[in-house]
Amino acid sequence: MPQKTFPMTEKTRIKRGANRASYDRDLAYQIIDEAMVCHVGFAVKDQPYVIPTFPWRVGDFLYIHGAKGGHMPGQVADGGKACIDITLLDGLVLARSAFHHSVNYRSVIVFGEGQRVDHVEEKADLLDRMITKIDPARARAVRAANKKELARTSVIGFGLKEVSVKVRSGPPVDDEEDYALPVWAGVLPVSLTAGGLQTDPQLMADVPMPDAAAWSVFGAPQQR
């Protein structure tokens, strides 16, 4: 059974703003499960790259996918080192001084080496779980990926071992003398919300609308 906290390593030790640091496993998993975008950083010789993609988690592994033969999968899929960032923006922090403006956020940094998933059935199951993160019922409703599509897709897993969390919340923190300034200060909350569904013009007329309010990415809990 995994420990409740991740071990602090030289790579994951947060030095700047250490009071906002956490190594709590449940908190990290909560942030990963909520996120719809992550950024994968890796280096090829002396050239750094950062690629955005969709993350999902199964147990103690974070998964990403990409086109087989693509630049990012080709570099990290077979033991390549990567640094993965996930950041959720929760609010704009408006202070009385320009210097103390900030944002409220929850972020996770993952260091790891990619593991390519080659087994066809395992790959198909993991891609179904990716769709399930968006909508728990959708993987059962849509056509499953066929052999050709699976062959063209790389699925890469990262064991969640070296992980750190950083969180800022609450009101602005101004210099003591600035609290007397007649400037409004506080927090403007920010959240990801769903807009109105936009129907595909080629959709058949008798297909019912889904209930977007039930989609997991907008608040429903994820499976552990």
N, C-alpha and C positions, 0 to 999 in steps of 0.2 A: 504494500500500500504506500502511495507517495506521501512524502512529508507535507505538512500544512504550509510550509514556507520553502521557497527556493534558497539554496545556499548562496551566500554572497561570494562572488569571485572577483578577481582583479578586473575583469571586463564589465561585470554588472554592478560593481560598487559605485554608487552615485555620490559624487563629490560636491557638485554645485547644487544647492538647495536640498541638502540631505534630509531636512525635516519633512520634505514631501515624498521621500522614498518609501517604497514598500516592497516586500518580497513575498507577500501573501499569495498563495497559489489560487485560492478561490477568487480573489479580486482580479488577478491577471486573467483567469479563464472567463470571468464575466465581461471584461473589456474585449477580449478576443471574440467572444460569442456575439457581442453587439456590433462589432465592426463590419463594414462592408468594403473597406479598402485597407490594404496594407502596402507598405513600400519595402521592396527587397533590395538591399544594398550588397554589392559584390564587386570584386576587382578582377580585371583581366590584365595581367602583367602590371603596368603602372597606371592603368586607366580605370577609375572608379565609375560604376554605373548604379543607378537607382531606378527600379521598374515598379510601377504600381500594378497591383493585381487583387483578386478577391480571396480572402482567407477564410478557412473554416477549421474547426477543431473536432477531433474525435479522441476522447480520452486525454492522454498526455502527449498528443501529437498535433502540431499545426500543419495544415496542408495548403498547398497552392497548386495551380495548374497552369499550363501554357501549351502552345503549339510545339509538337515534337520537332526538334531541330531548331527551335527558336533560340535566340541569344541567351536569355536568362536560364531556361531549363538546361541548355547545353553546358552552362558553367557551374550550376549548383546541384544538379540532380544526382551526381555520382560522388558524393562526399565533398562537394565544393562548399567552402565556407561562405556564410551569409550573415548579414545583420538585418533583421526584420523589424520595422517600426510600425506600430499601430497607435494612432492618436484620435481621440474623440473630443471634439470641441463642445464645451458645456456653457460657455458664457464669455462675454466681453466685460472685462473689469475696468471701469472708468474711474480714474483717480482724480485728485485735485491738481496733481502735477503731471506733466507729460511723462516724466521719468518713471512714475509708478503705475502707469497703465499696464495692464496685463491681460491674460485670459485664464478662465477656469477650464481645466482639461483633465482627461485621464489618458495615460499613455503606457504602452508596454514596449519594451525592447527585448528581442529574442536573438541570442547568438546560437548558431548551430551549423551542422553540416547536413546537406540535403541527402535524402534517401529516395531513390527512384522506386516507384511502385510498378512492377512489371507484370505481376499476376493479373490476368484479364478480369477475373471475377472480383478480385479485391479492388481493382481500379474502377470497375463499373459501380461497385457498392459505394466507394468513396465519392464518386461524382454524383451519385444519387443523394448522398448526404450533403453535398454542396448545395444542390437544389433545395433540399429539405430545410436548410438554414433560411432560405428566402421564404418558403411557403411549405409547411409540413405536409400538405396534401399534394403538392404539385409533382413530385417525383413519381407518384403513382398515376397521375393523370396524363402526363406527356409521353411521347414515344421515347423509349430508352435508347441510349447510344448504341449504334450497331458496331460490328467488328472493325469496319473501316474507320469510323470516327474515333473509336477507342485507340486504334493504332496510331492515329494522328495526334493524340493528346498525351502529354506528359503530366503525371501526377507526382508531386514531390512532397515528402513528409519531413518534418523537423521535430525531433524529440525535444520536448519542453523541459530543459535542464538548466540552462543558463538564461535566466529571465529576471528582469527588473521592472518595477512599476513606479510611475511618478504621477502624483495627483496634486492639482491646485484647486482649492474651493474657497468660497467665502468672499467677503467684501475686499475693497482695496486697502492697502496698508500704506498710508501716507506718512511723510515726515511730520513730527509733532506740531511744528509751527504752521504747517499747511492746513490743519484741520479748521482753522479760523477763516480760511478763504471762502468767499461766497460763490463756490463752484459746485454744481451738482455732482455727486459721486455715488457710485453703486455698481450694480451688475445688470447687464442686459443678457438674460438667459438665451441660449441658442440650443436648438435640438433638431434632429433629423425627423421630418414628418413626410407622410405620403401625400401626394397631390391626387387630383382626380385621374382615374384610369383613362387612357387614350386608346381606343379600340383600333386594332389593325384594320385598314380599309378592306383587306381581303378575307376578313373573318366571316364564316358562315353566319347567316342571320339567326339561327336558332341556338347559338352557343350562349349559355348564361354568363353573366358577369361574375367574376370571383369576388369574394369579400376581402378586400385589401386590408381592412382594419384588423383582420385576424393574422396577418402575416407576421412571422416571428421577428423579422428585422425591425419591426416597429413596436416592439414591446413584449411579445409573447416569450416565455422562457425557452431556453435551448435545452436539448437533451444533454445530460452529463455522460 
